[in-house]
Amino acid sequence: MRSVMVAVFGGSLLMIGLAAPAAFPQPSAVSAADAAPQSDSELIAALRKQIQGKEKQPAETVFKNIQILKGKPAGALLSIMDIGYRGSLGVRCSYCHDPQNWASDDKSEKRVAREMSNMTRDINEKYLKSIQGLKSETPVVNCTTCHRGQEKPALNLEPAPTTGH
């Protein structure tokens, strides 16, 4: 049991070191108080701490391999990832990212998310803006529009509840 705990703790320390943003040096040692975050919220909080003072810099200057969200502030990138992607799909950060190499493009889910982001941008910029008579002056779709907190997009809607009228 002890060897399993040591392996888990060691792997957790490795994950913290590899999850650091590009512009920051890797810490030489990690204390028990700085052990690997147990939840995505704790991981994001640790990343926010690591980029402290650089939150307003463009994400691509603070993190590695930023493709879709270039120009967004680094601090906003973390919120977009947390709420816009993780929350909208109901998944963990590790669903799209390799926790040992955040910049990696090896996971197909990350590549699909980029393509779907492009699709969403096209829908919002090309198609919705040209539809006359919509009730909103700035209609948008986003991940939640289809995914509704689920990994796979909703293909069918649940029937509306009947009110008896």
C-alpha positions in Angstrom: 0.0 0.0 0.0 2.8 2.4 0.9 4.5 1.8 -2.5 1.2 2.7 -4.3 0.9 5.9 -2.2 4.5 6.8 -3.0 4.0 6.2 -6.7 0.8 8.2 -6.7 2.4 11.1 -4.9 5.5 11.0 -7.2 3.3 11.0 -10.2 1.3 13.9 -8.8 4.6 15.9 -8.3 5.6 15.1 -11.9 2.2 16.3 -13.1 2.6 19.7 -11.3 6.0 20.2 -12.8 4.9 19.4 -16.4 1.7 21.4 -16.1 3.5 24.7 -15.6 3.1 27.4 -18.2 5.8 27.9 -20.8 7.1 31.2 -19.5 7.8 30.0 -16.0 10.7 27.9 -14.7 10.0 24.5 -13.2 10.3 24.5 -9.4 13.3 22.5 -8.2 11.4 20.9 -5.3 7.7 20.7 -4.3 6.7 20.6 -0.7 3.9 18.5 0.7 1.8 21.6 1.0 2.2 22.1 -2.8 1.2 18.5 -3.7 -0.7 17.9 -6.8 -4.2 19.4 -7.0 -6.9 16.8 -6.4 -9.5 18.5 -8.6 -9.6 20.5 -11.7 -10.6 23.6 -9.7 -7.4 23.2 -7.6 -5.3 22.6 -10.7 -6.7 25.8 -12.3 -6.0 27.7 -9.1 -2.4 26.5 -9.1 -2.0 27.6 -12.7 -3.5 31.0 -11.8 -0.9 31.3 -9.0 1.9 30.3 -11.5 0.9 33.0 -14.0 0.4 35.7 -11.4 1.5 39.0 -12.8 1.1 37.7 -16.4 -2.7 37.3 -16.5 -3.2 40.1 -19.0 -0.5 39.0 -21.4 -1.6 37.2 -24.5 -2.1 33.5 -23.7 0.3 32.4 -26.4 3.1 34.2 -24.7 2.5 32.6 -21.4 1.4 29.0 -22.4 2.6 26.6 -25.0 0.7 25.6 -28.2 -2.1 28.0 -28.0 -3.9 27.9 -31.4 -7.6 28.8 -31.1 -7.5 31.4 -28.3 -4.5 33.5 -29.5 -4.7 37.1 -28.2 -6.9 36.2 -25.3 -5.4 37.2 -21.9 -3.7 34.3 -20.2 -6.0 34.7 -17.1 -9.1 34.6 -19.3 -7.8 31.5 -21.1 -8.0 29.5 -17.8 -11.6 30.7 -17.3 -12.6 29.8 -20.9 -11.1 26.4 -20.5 -12.8 25.8 -17.1 -16.2 27.2 -17.9 -16.5 27.2 -21.7 -15.0 23.8 -22.3 -14.7 21.6 -19.2 -18.0 22.8 -17.7 -19.9 22.8 -21.0 -18.9 19.2 -21.8 -19.0 17.9 -18.2 -15.5 16.5 -18.5 -12.2 16.8 -16.6 -9.2 18.7 -18.0 -7.6 15.4 -18.8 -10.3 14.6 -21.3 -8.6 16.8 -23.9 -5.2 17.3 -22.3 -2.4 15.1 -21.4 -1.7 16.1 -17.8 2.0 15.2 -18.2 2.3 17.4 -21.3 -0.4 20.1 -21.6 0.9 21.3 -24.9 0.6 17.9 -26.5 -1.8 17.4 -29.5 -1.8 13.6 -29.1 -5.4 13.4 -27.8 -8.0 13.3 -30.6 -10.4 15.0 -28.2 -8.2 18.1 -28.2 -8.0 18.2 -32.0 -11.8 17.8 -32.2 -12.4 20.6 -29.7 -10.3 22.9 -31.9 -12.3 22.0 -35.0 -15.6 22.5 -33.1 -14.4 25.8 -31.9 -13.8 26.8 -35.5 -17.2 25.6 -36.4 -18.8 27.6 -33.6 -16.9 30.7 -34.7 -18.1 30.2 -38.2 -21.7 29.8 -37.1 -21.6 32.9 -35.0 -19.7 35.1 -37.4 -20.9 34.0 -40.8 -24.4 32.5 -40.3 -26.1 33.9 -37.3 -25.2 37.5 -38.1 -26.9 37.2 -41.5 -30.2 35.8 -40.3 -32.8 38.6 -40.1 -35.5 38.7 -37.5 -33.8 36.9 -34.7 -35.0 38.1 -31.2 -31.4 38.8 -30.1 -29.2 41.5 -31.6 -26.1 39.3 -30.8 -27.1 35.7 -31.1 -24.4 33.1 -30.3 -24.0 29.4 -30.0 -21.3 27.9 -27.9 -20.3 24.4 -26.5 -23.3 24.4 -24.1 -25.8 24.9 -27.0 -25.3 21.3 -28.1 -23.4 19.5 -25.4 -25.5 20.7 -22.4 -22.9 19.5 -19.9 -22.4 16.2 -21.6 -19.4 14.7 -23.4 -21.4 13.9 -26.5 -23.6 16.6 -28.1 -27.4 16.2 -27.6 -28.9 14.8 -30.8 -32.5 14.7 -29.5 -34.4 16.8 -27.0 -36.4 15.4 -24.2 -40.1 16.1 -24.8 -41.4 19.2 -23.1 -43.3 18.4 -19.9 -47.1 18.4 -20.4 -49.0 20.8 -18.3 -52.4 19.3 -18.9 -53.8 22.4 -20.8 
